[in-house]
Amino acid sequence: HLPHVLSFALVEQILGEADAELKFSYAAGGFRDFTRIAASSPEMWRDVCVANRAALLDELDGYTRVLARLRAAIDAGDGAALEAVFARSRAARKAWQGRGGPPAAEPVKK
């Protein structure tokens, strides 16, 4: 359920910015892909989050720790640390896909 919470959180973060409309106007494929699930039912996801709060809080804590490490690497200009995380993540994502993870959604064609 963590991906849904993160998707809603990204949109919420942008909505809280003074230049939200400008940011939305620049948003492209990555934003579309990451936030697709933020179009889901708010009522359903409220209930899912409340019903699964203990597990979800554990996952949020872990995600927060990873974000803190990434923030520290960005702040320090530590490209090697960033690349290491990105490479591990890419390999894990490809391995998951290879084990039968669902294919990525096709991009919207205009």
N, CA, C and O of each residue as an XYZ file, in Angstrom:
440
protein
N       0.815     -1.210      0.000
C       0.000      0.000      0.000
C       0.853      1.267      0.000
O       0.364      2.366     -0.261
N       2.131      1.088      0.296
C       3.033      2.239      0.341
C       3.048      3.036     -0.965
O       3.027      4.265     -0.910
N       3.085      2.392     -2.139
C       3.107      3.191     -3.371
C       1.922      4.149     -3.495
O       2.068      5.259     -4.007
N       0.758      3.719     -3.028
C      -0.400      4.613     -3.104
C      -0.214      5.829     -2.202
O      -0.489      6.959     -2.607
N       0.251      5.593     -0.988
C       0.482      6.704     -0.062
C       1.512      7.669     -0.645
O       1.334      8.884     -0.570
N       2.587      7.134     -1.225
C       3.629      7.988     -1.799
C       3.102      8.782     -2.984
O       3.459      9.947     -3.161
N       2.264      8.162     -3.788
C       1.693      8.858     -4.935
C       0.808     10.020     -4.480
O       0.924     11.137     -4.983
N      -0.069      9.741     -3.527
C      -0.901     10.816     -2.976
C      -0.029     11.906     -2.349
O      -0.317     13.094     -2.494
N       1.032     11.504     -1.655
C       1.901     12.468     -0.970
C       2.616     13.388     -1.946
O       2.753     14.581     -1.676
N       3.073     12.860     -3.075
C       3.747     13.717     -4.053
C       2.800     14.784     -4.577
O       3.170     15.955     -4.662
N       1.591     14.392     -4.925
C       0.624     15.375     -5.421
C       0.304     16.387     -4.326
O       0.224     17.585     -4.595
N       0.123     15.921     -3.107
C      -0.170     16.816     -1.978
C       0.964     17.804     -1.745
O       0.720     18.980     -1.475
N       2.209     17.328     -1.848
C       3.367     18.205     -1.657
C       3.359     19.324     -2.687
O       3.585     20.486     -2.347
N       3.101     18.984     -3.937
C       3.067     20.004     -4.990
C       1.915     20.969     -4.757
O       2.075     22.177     -4.931
N       0.758     20.451     -4.366
C      -0.394     21.321     -4.103
C      -0.099     22.364     -3.030
O      -0.679     23.450     -3.044
N       0.793     22.044     -2.106
C       1.136     22.964     -1.028
C       2.129     24.041     -1.413
O       2.422     24.923     -0.606
N       2.650     23.991     -2.614
C       3.644     24.963     -3.070
C       2.962     26.173     -3.705
O       1.913     26.046     -4.338
N       3.568     27.344     -3.529
C       3.021     28.566     -4.124
C       2.990     28.485     -5.647
O       2.119     29.077     -6.284
N       3.936     27.755     -6.229
C       4.008     27.639     -7.689
C       3.468     26.295     -8.184
O       3.965     25.740     -9.164
N       2.452     25.783     -7.500
C       1.903     24.468     -7.842
C       1.454     24.399     -9.296
O       1.757     23.430     -9.993
N       0.743     25.408     -9.754
C       0.249     25.370    -11.134
C       1.392     25.321    -12.131
O       1.308     24.615    -13.136
N       2.457     26.061    -11.865
C       3.625     26.024    -12.743
C       4.237     24.625    -12.743
O       4.580     24.093    -13.799
N       4.371     24.034    -11.564
C       4.940     22.684    -11.479
C       4.067     21.675    -12.214
O       4.585     20.807    -12.916
N       2.765     21.776    -12.063
C       1.874     20.872    -12.789
C       1.995     21.085    -14.297
O       1.894     20.131    -15.069
N       2.208     22.322    -14.715
C       2.321     22.581    -16.157
C       3.594     21.984    -16.744
O       3.630     21.677    -17.935
N       4.642     21.812    -15.935
C       5.894     21.212    -16.394
C       5.913     19.693    -16.234
O       6.797     19.021    -16.766
N       4.948     19.158    -15.509
C       4.930     17.720    -15.239
C       4.803     16.939    -16.545
O       4.093     17.342    -17.466
N       5.509     15.817    -16.596
C       5.505     15.016    -17.824
C       5.341     13.535    -17.482
O       4.637     13.182    -16.535
N       5.986     12.689    -18.250
C       5.786     11.246    -18.149
C       6.100     10.639    -16.801
O       5.348      9.793    -16.319
N       7.195     11.051    -16.179
C       7.541     10.498    -14.870
C       6.476     10.824    -13.833
O       6.099      9.970    -13.030
N       5.997     12.057    -13.854
C       4.934     12.463    -12.931
C       3.667     11.665    -13.226
O       3.019     11.161    -12.308
N       3.315     11.551    -14.503
C       2.121     10.789    -14.882
C       2.214      9.356    -14.368
O       1.271      8.837    -13.772
N       3.372      8.720    -14.608
C       3.529      7.324    -14.213
C       3.494      7.159    -12.694
O       2.844      6.249    -12.181
N       4.189      8.033    -11.982
C       4.283      7.917    -10.525
C       2.956      8.222     -9.841
O       2.637      7.626     -8.812
N       2.181      9.145    -10.404
C       0.966      9.603     -9.729
C      -0.316      8.999    -10.288
O      -1.407      9.378     -9.864
N      -0.205      8.079    -11.222
C      -1.403      7.460    -11.805
C      -2.322      6.928    -10.703
O      -3.540      7.097    -10.770
N      -1.744      6.294     -9.704
C      -2.578      5.685     -8.670
C      -3.146      6.710     -7.681
O      -3.980      6.361     -6.845
N      -2.708      7.954     -7.768
C      -3.316      9.001     -6.936
C      -4.714      9.357     -7.444
O      -5.445     10.098     -6.787
N      -5.082      8.831     -8.609
C      -6.436      9.033     -9.124
C      -7.403      7.999     -8.545
O      -8.585      7.988     -8.889
N      -6.899      7.134     -7.668
C      -7.721      6.096     -7.040
C      -8.684      6.710     -6.026
O      -8.575      7.883     -5.671
N      -9.610      5.903     -5.581
C     -10.631      6.339     -4.631
C     -10.024      6.774     -3.293
O      -9.404      5.963     -2.604
N     -10.197      8.045     -2.922
C      -9.678      8.497     -1.620
C     -10.321      7.749     -0.450
O      -9.654      7.450      0.540
N     -11.609      7.451     -0.566
C     -12.305      6.765      0.518
C     -11.761      5.345      0.709
O     -11.536      4.902      1.835
N     -11.555      4.644     -0.402
C     -11.037      3.282     -0.302
C      -9.640      3.279      0.315
O      -9.350      2.472      1.198
N      -8.770      4.186     -0.153
C      -7.395      4.201      0.349
C      -7.307      4.712      1.774
O      -6.394      4.331      2.506
N      -8.232      5.563      2.185
C      -8.317      5.940      3.601
C      -8.545      4.694      4.433
O      -7.861      4.469      5.431
N      -9.518      3.880      4.017
C      -9.854      2.670      4.763
C      -8.709      1.656      4.751
O      -8.427      1.031      5.773
N      -8.054      1.490      3.610
C      -6.925      0.562      3.504
C      -5.806      0.991      4.451
O      -5.231      0.164      5.159
N      -5.506      2.286      4.458
C      -4.421      2.793      5.314
C      -4.730      2.616      6.792
O      -3.867      2.210      7.571
N      -5.949      2.919      7.168
C      -6.326      2.786      8.577
C      -6.322      1.313      8.989
O      -5.853      0.974     10.075
N      -6.840      0.442      8.130
C      -6.907     -0.988      8.455
C      -5.523     -1.631      8.526
O      -5.327     -2.607      9.251
N      -4.577     -1.093      7.783
C      -3.230     -1.674      7.714
C      -2.178     -0.755      8.311
O      -1.015     -0.792      7.909
N      -2.581      0.069      9.267
C      -1.697      1.132      9.748
C      -0.385      0.641     10.329
O       0.644      1.279     10.103
N      -0.367     -0.456     11.064
C       0.886     -0.915     11.680
C       1.917     -1.277     10.613
O       3.059     -0.821     10.669
N       1.520     -2.085      9.655
C       2.445     -2.474      8.584
C       2.827     -1.268      7.736
O       3.984     -1.123      7.340
N       1.870     -0.415      7.462
C       2.139      0.759      6.636
C       3.088      1.724      7.341
O       3.956      2.313      6.698
N       2.936      1.888      8.632
C       3.858      2.750      9.382
C       5.282      2.204      9.347
O       6.235      2.974      9.232
N       5.436      0.889      9.445
C       6.771      0.288      9.335
C       7.387      0.590      7.975
O       8.558      0.958      7.888
N       6.604      0.436      6.920
C       7.106      0.707      5.568
C       7.420      2.191      5.381
O       8.424      2.537      4.758
N       6.579      3.059      5.908
C       6.843      4.505      5.824
C       8.129      4.870      6.553
O       8.901      5.701      6.075
N       8.362      4.258      7.701
C       9.599      4.528      8.440
C      10.821      4.103      7.628
O      11.812      4.830      7.567
N      10.750      2.933      7.009
C      11.856      2.473      6.174
C      12.080      3.385      4.982
O      13.220      3.696      4.638
N      11.007      3.808      4.358
C      11.106      4.703      3.203
C      11.704      6.046      3.620
O      12.523      6.618      2.901
N      11.295      6.534      4.770
C      11.824      7.798      5.283
C      13.332      7.700      5.511
O      14.069      8.648      5.238
N      13.785      6.552      6.011
C      15.235      6.361      6.202
C      15.983      6.397      4.866
O      17.055      6.994      4.772
N      15.427      5.766      3.845
C      16.070      5.791      2.523
C      16.067      7.212      1.966
O      17.071      7.657      1.409
N      14.961      7.925      2.109
C      14.913      9.319      1.648
C      15.966     10.164      2.353
O      16.603     11.011      1.728
N      16.151      9.940      3.644
C      17.163     10.697      4.394
C      18.561     10.409      3.855
O      19.376     11.323      3.731
N      18.847      9.140      3.533
C      20.147      8.800      2.943
C      20.324      9.469      1.584
O      21.394     10.000      1.285
N      19.284      9.445      0.767
C      19.367     10.094     -0.545
C      19.543     11.600     -0.394
O      20.322     12.218     -1.120
N      18.817     12.185      0.550
C      18.943     13.626      0.775
C      20.364     13.975      1.181
O      20.936     14.948      0.690
N      20.932     13.177      2.080
C      22.303     13.428      2.533
C      23.287     13.299      1.374
O      24.214     14.100      1.261
N      23.099     12.314      0.522
C      23.990     12.140     -0.634
C      23.860     13.308     -1.606
O      24.862     13.794     -2.132
N      22.642     13.754     -1.845
C      22.432     14.906     -2.731
C      23.070     16.144     -2.125
O      23.767     16.887     -2.816
N      22.838     16.368     -0.840
C      23.404     17.530     -0.156
C      24.925     17.521     -0.217
O      25.545     18.572     -0.385
N      25.529     16.349     -0.082
C      26.991     16.233     -0.095
C      27.562     16.185     -1.511
O      28.779     16.181     -1.694
N      26.686     16.151     -2.506
C      27.165     16.015     -3.876
C      27.796     14.656     -4.124
O      28.675     14.524     -4.975
N      27.357     13.650     -3.392
C      27.934     12.308     -3.460
C      27.275     11.496     -4.576
O      26.376     10.689     -4.338
N      27.746     11.733     -5.783
C      27.200     11.040     -6.938
C      27.364      9.538     -6.868
O      26.492      8.798     -7.325
N      28.471      9.072     -6.299
C      28.704      7.628     -6.196
C      27.647      6.964     -5.312
O      27.160      5.880     -5.635
N      27.296      7.606     -4.205
C      26.271      7.043     -3.318
C      24.918      7.011     -4.019
O      24.176      6.034     -3.910
N      24.601      8.089     -4.742
C      23.339      8.121     -5.480
C      23.302      7.017     -6.531
O      22.326      6.275     -6.638
N      24.380      6.923     -7.304
C      24.414      5.917     -8.362
C      24.313      4.507     -7.792
O      23.677      3.642     -8.395
N      24.927      4.267     -6.648
C      24.860      2.941     -6.029
C      23.415      2.578     -5.682
O      22.970      1.463     -5.952
N      22.687      3.522     -5.085
C      21.279      3.272     -4.757
C      20.475      3.068     -6.034
O      19.669      2.141     -6.123
N      20.692      3.930     -7.017
C      19.936      3.833     -8.266
C      20.226      2.513     -8.977
O      19.311      1.883     -9.507
N      21.484      2.092     -8.992
C      21.856      0.843     -9.666
C      21.250     -0.369     -8.956
O      20.735     -1.276     -9.608
N      21.312     -0.388     -7.614
C      20.696     -1.493     -6.859
C      19.191     -1.540     -7.115
O      18.610     -2.609     -7.304
N      18.583     -0.372     -7.117
C      17.136     -0.295     -7.331
C      16.767     -0.754     -8.737
O      15.796     -1.487     -8.927
N      17.542     -0.322     -9.708
C      17.283     -0.719    -11.094
C      17.403     -2.237    -11.240
O      16.545     -2.869    -11.854
N      18.454     -2.818    -10.683
C      18.656     -4.265    -10.778
C      17.517     -5.023    -10.093
O      17.025     -6.018    -10.624
N      17.104     -4.557     -8.926
C      16.015     -5.217     -8.203
C      14.711     -5.109     -8.981
O      13.938     -6.066     -9.039
N      14.466     -3.955     -9.575
C      13.245     -3.750    -10.373
C      13.234     -4.677    -11.577
O      12.211     -5.289    -11.883
N      14.382     -4.785    -12.271
C      14.467     -5.674    -13.433
C      14.289     -7.137    -13.017
O      13.632     -7.905    -13.719
N      14.864     -7.519    -11.894
C      14.726     -8.893    -11.408
C      13.273     -9.196    -11.066
O      12.774    -10.276    -11.384
N      12.600     -8.268    -10.433
C      11.181     -8.438    -10.102
C      10.374     -8.617    -11.377
O       9.525     -9.504    -11.459
N      10.636     -7.780    -12.366
C       9.930     -7.879    -13.645
C      10.199     -9.240    -14.279
O       9.293     -9.853    -14.843
N      11.438     -9.713    -14.189
C      11.800    -11.002    -14.754
C      11.141    -12.185    -14.066
O      11.000    -13.254    -14.661
N      10.736    -12.001    -12.815
C      10.053    -13.067    -12.069
C       8.550    -13.042    -12.303
O       7.806    -13.773    -11.649
N       8.106    -12.216    -13.219
C       6.682    -12.199    -13.546
C       5.937    -10.991    -13.047
O       4.706    -10.986    -13.045
N       6.658     -9.951    -12.617
C       5.976     -8.711    -12.250
C       5.209     -8.183    -13.449
O       5.645     -8.377    -14.583
N       4.091     -7.527    -13.233
C       3.306     -7.051    -14.369
C       4.103     -6.074    -15.224
O       4.928     -5.321    -14.706
N       3.859     -6.084    -16.533
C       4.586     -5.153    -17.398
C       4.191     -3.716    -17.091
O       3.110     -3.443    -16.571
N       5.085     -2.821    -17.422
C       4.790     -1.400    -17.247
C       3.621     -1.022    -18.141
O       3.447     -1.577    -19.226
N       2.832     -0.083    -17.679
C       1.723      0.411    -18.490
C       2.280      1.090    -19.727
O       3.332      1.728    -19.690
N       1.567      0.941    -20.799
C       1.976      1.613    -22.029
C       1.773      3.110    -21.865
O       0.785      3.544    -21.272
N       2.710      3.906    -22.392
C       2.530      5.353    -22.315
C       1.289      5.792    -23.081
O       0.896      5.178    -24.073
N       0.692      6.854    -22.601
C      -0.466      7.420    -23.281
C      -0.001      8.024    -24.590
O       0.939      8.819    -24.623
N      -0.660      7.643    -25.662
C      -0.303      8.188    -26.973
C      -1.209      9.366    -27.269
O      -2.426      9.294    -27.101
N      -0.597     10.448    -27.710
C      -1.388     11.654    -28.011
C      -1.743     11.688    -29.471
O      -2.406     12.621    -29.924
